[in-house]
Amino acid sequence: MKHLISFALVLVVLLFATSSMFAQVQHGATIGGTIVTAIGIDKISDMNFGIMAPSGTDGTVELSTAGERTPTDVILYTENTGTVSPAIFDVTGEGNMTYAISFPTDAIEVHNTTYTMSVDDWVSSPATVAGAGQGTLSSGAQTIRVGATIHVDATQETGEYLSTTGEFEVTVNYD
């Protein structure tokens, strides 16, 4: 009987030892994701530097995001300015999200029938830093204004100059 009790005791110890050796622990986790409103951009108005004339020296006209022109060696007419406007875009998307604003990396050429001028040095409101801007979609919308610099040759030919591709591209994407 002693052997039977000893055997049963050894069997019970082995049973508990074996089950604890093969014990498993597990825990579950949930899977989730959030869909936000897609970001969008619509053009409200085109960029236009207005009426200007060469001065006999190569020059530039900077167009601010507020639509103010700053000439360097270019003549601006104050009585008849023509249409002067930064490009204006409305950006829409998820409220309170931040987004990046990107501009062309190369100068854009504007042409009359034969001659060209180049446009570069893009600026935006919201602010531009190192050729790009950043905005915040308060309440899901924000208006951005884009200015730039146009280069006028000393003997620039007269005429209306337009970008040949029709438009320059402004790209927005969530940060």
C-alpha atoms as one frame of an Amber mdcrd trajectory, in Angstrom:
protein
   0.000   0.000   0.000   2.956   2.256   0.730   4.180   1.680  -2.785   0.762
   2.457  -4.190   0.529   5.741  -2.262   4.117   6.634  -3.254   3.351   5.813
  -6.886   0.140   7.891  -6.798   2.015  10.785  -5.204   4.762  10.641  -7.870
   2.079  10.446 -10.567   0.285  13.534  -9.179   3.592  15.498  -8.961   4.502
  14.548 -12.537   1.030  15.488 -13.752   1.252  18.987 -12.238   4.874  19.437
 -13.313   4.064  18.426 -16.886   1.035  20.701 -17.161   2.980  23.722 -15.875
   5.798  22.995 -18.350   3.362  23.249 -21.243   1.284  26.148 -19.905   0.513
  28.914 -22.402  -0.378  32.508 -21.860  -2.180  34.582 -24.425  -3.747  37.993
 -24.683  -5.805  39.530 -27.461  -5.448  42.923 -29.135  -7.941  44.894 -31.175
  -7.363  46.123 -34.723  -8.478  49.584 -35.738  -7.971  52.448 -38.136  -9.350
  55.906 -38.798 -10.469  57.252 -42.150 -10.179  61.027 -42.573 -11.632  63.337
 -45.177  -9.445  63.367 -48.294  -7.488  66.579 -48.806  -8.528  68.684 -51.782
  -7.458  71.905 -53.505  -9.438  74.232 -55.787  -8.097  77.242 -57.688  -9.941
  80.470 -56.923  -7.826  82.871 -59.005  -4.761  82.895 -61.251  -1.480  84.691
 -60.579  -1.004  87.925 -62.511   1.852  90.432 -62.212  -0.089  93.225 -63.923
   1.295  95.837 -66.332   5.055  96.529 -66.304   7.855  97.697 -68.615  11.577
  96.984 -68.877  13.912  99.742 -67.720  16.930  98.975 -69.921  18.422  96.792
 -67.162  17.511  93.187 -66.353  15.098  93.263 -63.434  12.465  91.473 -61.387
   9.053  92.039 -59.898   8.221  90.249 -56.657   4.519  89.569 -56.169   3.637
  89.094 -52.502   0.869  86.871 -51.181  -1.070  90.084 -50.448  -0.879  91.119
 -54.118   1.729  93.855 -53.624   4.426  94.251 -56.273   8.046  95.140 -55.511
  10.054  96.054 -58.629  13.806  95.956 -59.051  14.863  97.702 -62.289  11.361
  97.307 -63.758   8.813 100.098 -64.322   5.380  99.565 -62.756   2.413 101.672
 -63.771   0.420 103.037 -60.861  -2.531 104.570 -62.750  -3.323 101.487 -64.822
  -1.889  98.467 -63.025  -3.886  95.871 -64.915  -4.919  92.778 -63.014  -2.556
  92.162 -60.094  -3.233  89.057 -58.025  -1.445  86.241 -56.263  -2.756  82.788
 -57.115  -5.452  81.852 -54.596  -6.492  78.313 -53.697  -8.957  76.814 -51.219
  -7.735  73.698 -49.418 -10.277  71.389 -47.774  -9.979  68.263 -45.689 -10.113
  66.904 -42.153 -10.461  69.598 -39.485  -7.331  70.596 -37.552  -5.021  68.439
 -39.685  -1.738  69.971 -40.864  -0.632  69.746 -44.468   2.381  70.548 -46.634
   2.294  72.921 -49.617   4.718  72.222 -52.483   5.576  74.396 -55.472   7.375
  73.776 -58.762  11.079  73.109 -58.200  12.084  74.760 -61.472  11.237  78.153
 -62.892   8.067  78.302 -64.971   8.337  80.088 -68.295   5.706  82.509 -69.489
   5.570  83.317 -73.210   4.123  85.780 -75.647   4.215  84.530 -79.243   8.041
  84.544 -79.393   9.687  85.667 -76.156   9.825  84.312 -72.608  10.169  85.410
 -68.999  10.754  83.079 -66.069   8.842  82.910 -62.781  10.344  81.408 -59.610
  10.974  82.032 -55.887   7.502  80.908 -54.783   6.059  82.232 -51.518   2.808
  81.337 -49.799   0.522  82.385 -47.027   0.490  80.293 -44.858   4.232  80.841
 -44.676   6.852  79.378 -46.967  10.066  77.910 -45.600  12.772  76.553 -47.924
  10.494  76.421 -50.963   7.537  74.763 -49.249   4.737  75.839 -46.964   2.640
  74.324 -44.238  -0.950  74.988 -43.220  -3.588  73.812 -40.763  -7.131  72.988
 -41.794  -8.970  74.783 -38.993 -12.596  73.677 -39.294 -11.582  71.647 -42.367
 -10.656  74.523 -44.716  -7.979  77.119 -45.389  -7.247  79.606 -48.174  -3.681
  79.786 -49.439  -2.199  82.628 -51.463   0.847  82.115 -53.668   3.220  84.823
 -54.908   6.461  84.611 -56.887   9.136  86.591 -58.742   9.058  87.286 -62.483
  12.315  88.063 -64.344  12.141  90.845 -66.959  14.963  91.239 -69.495  16.388
  94.699 -70.145  14.817  94.725 -73.629  11.786  92.505 -72.962   9.406  92.527
 -75.928   5.897  93.872 -75.449   2.878  91.589 -75.304   0.814  89.464 -72.989
   2.821  86.616 -71.469   1.166  83.381 -70.311   2.468  80.048 -69.083   2.512
  77.623 -72.001   1.401  74.647 -69.959  -1.584  76.690 -68.820  -0.924  76.385
 -65.107   1.740  75.926 -62.496   1.081  73.202 -59.960   0.616  73.640 -56.237
   0.484  70.331 -54.372  -0.956  69.787 -50.898  -0.765  66.636 -48.792  -1.302
  65.746 -45.143   1.766  65.794 -42.901
